[in-house]
């Protein structure tokens, strides 16, 4: 799901469980997984529909705040 889609859905009242997980393709990076109440999951993706990855948790947290996420669960 793209950033703008997340922001729009959040403003419409949709709730996501947000999980920060290690990128399986590069364990030095982090990715974001959104889960809806219906059990459907989405990764945070860029404009090219590629999964966004972050080398630093600080950058990822900044991004989550920017798109309106108030809490996230970090999986080590």
Secondary structure, DSSP 8 states (H G I E B T S, - for coil): -BHHHHHHHHHTT--EEEEEEEETTEEEEEEEEEEETTS-EEE-B-TTS-B--BSSHHHHHHHHHHTT----EE--
